[in-house]
Amino acid sequence: MTSSAANTLNPVTVEIVRNALLACAEEMKIDLRRTSYNPIINEMNDFSVGIFSAAGETVAQAPGLPHFVCDIPSAINSIAQDIGGFDRFEPGDVFLTNDPYVNTFHVHDVNSVTPFFVDGELAGFACSRAHWHDIGGASAAGNMSATEVFQEGIILRSAQLYSRGQRNASVFRIIEANTRLPETVMGDLRAQVGACQVGVERVLALIERYGIEVYDACVARILADGERQALDALEQIPDGVYSAESFLDDDGVHRSVPLRVAATVTKSPGRLSIDLTGSSPAVAGSLNCNVNTTRSICRLVFKMLTTPTEPANEGHFRMVDIVVSEDSIFNAKRPSATLPGFFALHTLEDVVRRALASGMPDRVNADDYGRCCPAHIKFRDRSGGYRILADTEGGGWGAKPYEDGESGLLFGEIRVIPIEIMEMRYPVLLRQYRLREDSGGAGLHRGGLGVVKQYECLQDGQLNAGFERQVFPPSGVFGGGSALANRVAIISPDGSRRELPSKTTDHPVAKGEVISFELAGGGGYGDPVQRDLESVAADLRGGYVTSREQLADEYGVILHDGGNEIDVAATAARRSQLREAASA
């Protein structure tokens, strides 16, 4: 970019280019959804796409999975390092990478990276990241009990799928031979490559219209504007040091050994540092995460609290520093297992946000249900092939400073796969799907409710499930109560029930048994005794709160005998009693 291009840049041109790039990313997203085979992608939206600069910086990213915010640059940079630098990319190249130690959450999230060139010079990248339904490993669809990465699936580290436009048939064969679902996985691979090609074509058309110098100047301005917006918003946070902690149930191997997640957030003029020193060291199980995905989660929290309505680009995060100990669950080292490491990252989200609560109480909500409670119900068909139902359900979100939390809600643009598709494709019947009463944490504002979702299996199968926050449920803030914890259980035809641990792999499920997913609620915000009686009465009418014990012990609300009408006099006395006990 020449200085003259930057100095004469028309702000109207910048906005046209900015929105054209966002539209380009959105078109990539639509194409990937429409051409993919896997319901996790085309129904659930577990993917991300975007356009990136020649230096691997995020310029435009389509709305999608929030946890991938500006994280794909780690894939671009790791490939560049593996092949000897950015100058080694060539026109027509396509690379794949899913290295869980530098550039992705776990091996199932595969990055497709396509560089594009103008007059022989590298001008940027179009990239996609998507969750592949099965990528090998010891257990179909993922191994919650793995102790090393080799049990989780194949690693495609900087694999060159196309070289100068020439298809590398060997890589295609390797992938096809290492998945239990070759048809859908190969279809998803083609969809990712095609979406990136659409991105390249659209950006090159934009560059042809304005010229590479103006395009580069616009990209620099877009990133600079993002930085300015974030710096302005950063000043909403008072300077100071903030800290919080929480715990994970266990690592999936050593049961009943909780893992600490700690964060110290330091706000200084123009900078925000998030220090995770004090968090659990690396574990034998699979709750390890690499530094780059950890950075992405910290960026997500920062984005939510500062510029939530602005499309993300690399400039929004230039003032955010992440500190992670060498031996930490947030600094995974080969060959540590990483598949459900996002449990630790979701808890980290709540911890960082809760740390900042005292500095910005009008922007921070209580803890959420956990955001991702993955379950895979696995069946074999008569020919020996696999049929794998993937489910991740919404739960209760933390209460807000101004209203109750949302109920039964997923995150970002992640969606619930329609029941009709589930029952059509897999041997299951949905027996129950409802809100889970009493699951929201009590508070001045109540936490949202989780859901109960029950599948009856029509043939024998197996279950993989990850329902963290069974031992340490979502917490409230500013005196708000904790929510009910996550649960997963198997119900036999005779009505007997067996509850499963928070990480389960290949648990047998017999024909006629019902798998019951019971999602946590969100934490409460503020003192429950301060909740107005009309809101409590509405909760009673709606069936959101039914427990008389919770009403009396947390809300200080007493009901008339034999009904759901509030006894106003008895309630006033009970609330006075609770206030006196709290101040003693």
Rosetta blueprint (number, residue, H / E / L):
1 M L
2 T L
3 S H
4 S H
5 A H
6 A H
7 N H
8 T L
9 L L
10 N L
11 P H
12 V H
13 T H
14 V H
15 E H
16 I H
17 V H
18 R H
19 N H
20 A H
21 L H
22 L H
23 A H
24 C H
25 A H
26 E H
27 E H
28 M H
29 K H
30 I H
31 D H
32 L H
33 R H
34 R H
35 T H
36 S L
37 Y L
38 N L
39 P H
40 I H
41 I H
42 N H
43 E L
44 M L
45 N L
46 D L
47 F E
48 S E
49 V E
50 G E
51 I E
52 F E
53 S E
54 A L
55 A L
56 G L
57 E L
58 T E
59 V E
60 A E
61 Q E
62 A L
63 P L
64 G L
65 L L
66 P H
67 H H
68 F H
69 V L
70 C L
71 D L
72 I L
73 P H
74 S H
75 A H
76 I H
77 N H
78 S H
79 I H
80 A H
81 Q H
82 D H
83 I H
84 G L
85 G L
86 F H
87 D H
88 R H
89 F L
90 E L
91 P L
92 G L
93 D L
94 V E
95 F E
96 L E
97 T E
98 N L
99 D L
100 P L
101 Y L
102 V L
103 N L
104 T L
105 F L
106 H L
107 V L
108 H L
109 D E
110 V E
111 N E
112 S E
113 V E
114 T E
115 P E
116 F E
117 F E
118 V E
119 D L
120 G L
121 E E
122 L E
123 A E
124 G E
125 F E
126 A E
127 C E
128 S E
129 R E
130 A E
131 H E
132 W L
133 H L
134 D L
135 I L
136 G L
137 G L
138 A L
139 S L
140 A L
141 A L
142 G L
143 N L
144 M L
145 S L
146 A L
147 T L
148 E L
149 V H
150 F H
151 Q H
152 E L
153 G L
154 I L
155 I L
156 L L
157 R L
158 S L
159 A E
160 Q E
161 L E
162 Y E
163 S E
164 R L
165 G L
166 Q E
167 R E
168 N L
169 A H
170 S H
171 V H
172 F H
173 R H
174 I H
175 I H
176 E H
177 A H
178 N L
179 T L
180 R L
181 L L
182 P H
183 E H
184 T H
185 V H
186 M H
187 G H
188 D H
189 L H
190 R H
191 A H
192 Q H
193 V H
194 G H
195 A H
196 C H
197 Q H
198 V H
199 G H
200 V H
201 E H
202 R H
203 V H
204 L H
205 A H
206 L H
207 I H
208 E H
209 R H
210 Y H
211 G L
212 I H
213 E H
214 V H
215 Y H
216 D H
217 A H
218 C H
219 V H
220 A H
221 R H
222 I H
223 L H
224 A H
225 D H
226 G H
227 E H
228 R H
229 Q H
230 A H
231 L H
232 D H
233 A H
234 L H
235 E L
236 Q L
237 I L
238 P L
239 D L
240 G E
241 V E
242 Y E
243 S E
244 A E
245 E E
246 S E
247 F E
248 L E
249 D L
250 D L
251 D L
252 G L
253 V L
254 H L
255 R L
256 S L
257 V L
258 P L
259 L E
260 R E
261 V E
262 A E
263 A E
264 T E
265 V E
266 T E
267 K E
268 S E
269 P L
270 G L
271 R E
272 L E
273 S E
274 I E
275 D E
276 L L
277 T L
278 G L
279 S L
280 S L
281 P L
282 A L
283 V L
284 A L
285 G L
286 S L
287 L L
288 N L
289 C L
290 N L
291 V H
292 N H
293 T H
294 T H
295 R H
296 S H
297 I H
298 C H
299 R H
300 L H
301 V H
302 F H
303 K H
304 M H
305 L H
306 T H
307 T L
308 P L
309 T L
310 E L
311 P L
312 A L
313 N L
314 E H
315 G H
316 H H
317 F H
318 R L
319 M L
320 V E
321 D E
322 I E
323 V E
324 V L
325 S L
326 E L
327 D L
328 S L
329 I L
330 F L
331 N L
332 A L
333 K L
334 R L
335 P L
336 S L
337 A L
338 T L
339 L L
340 P L
341 G L
342 F H
343 F H
344 A H
345 L H
346 H H
347 T H
348 L H
349 E H
350 D H
351 V H
352 V H
353 R H
354 R H
355 A H
356 L L
357 A L
358 S L
359 G L
360 M L
361 P L
362 D L
363 R L
364 V L
365 N L
366 A L
367 D L
368 D L
369 Y L
370 G L
371 R L
372 C L
373 C L
374 P E
375 A E
376 H E
377 I E
378 K E
379 F E
380 R E
381 D L
382 R L
383 S L
384 G L
385 G L
386 Y E
387 R E
388 I E
389 L E
390 A E
391 D E
392 T E
393 E L
394 G L
395 G E
396 G L
397 W L
398 G L
399 A L
400 K L
401 P L
402 Y L
403 E L
404 D L
405 G L
406 E L
407 S L
408 G L
409 L E
410 L L
411 F L
412 G L
413 E L
414 I L
415 R L
416 V L
417 I L
418 P L
419 I H
420 E H
421 I H
422 M H
423 E H
424 M H
425 R H
426 Y L
427 P L
428 V E
429 L E
430 L E
431 R E
432 Q E
433 Y E
434 R E
435 L E
436 R L
437 E L
438 D L
439 S L
440 G L
441 G L
442 A L
443 G L
444 L L
445 H E
446 R L
447 G L
448 G L
449 L L
450 G L
451 V E
452 V E
453 K E
454 Q E
455 Y E
456 E E
457 C E
458 L L
459 Q L
460 D L
461 G E
462 Q E
463 L E
464 N E
465 A E
466 G E
467 F L
468 E L
469 R L
470 Q L
471 V L
472 F L
473 P L
474 P L
475 S L
476 G L
477 V E
478 F L
479 G L
480 G L
481 G L
482 S L
483 A L
484 L L
485 A L
486 N L
487 R E
488 V E
489 A E
490 I E
491 I E
492 S L
493 P L
494 D L
495 G L
496 S L
497 R E
498 R E
499 E E
500 L L
501 P L
502 S L
503 K E
504 T E
505 T E
506 D E
507 H E
508 P E
509 V E
510 A L
511 K L
512 G L
513 E L
514 V E
515 I E
516 S E
517 F E
518 E E
519 L L
520 A L
521 G L
522 G L
523 G L
524 G L
525 Y E
526 G L
527 D L
528 P H
529 V H
530 Q H
531 R L
532 D L
533 L H
534 E H
535 S H
536 V H
537 A H
538 A H
539 D H
540 L H
541 R H
542 G H
543 G L
544 Y L
545 V L
546 T L
547 S L
548 R H
549 E H
550 Q H
551 L H
552 A H
553 D H
554 E H
555 Y H
556 G L
557 V L
558 I L
559 L E
560 H L
561 D L
562 G L
563 G L
564 N L
565 E L
566 I E
567 D L
568 V H
569 A H
570 A H
571 T H
572 A H
573 A H
574 R H
575 R H
576 S H
577 Q H
578 L H
579 R H
580 E H
581 A H
582 A H
583 S H
584 A L
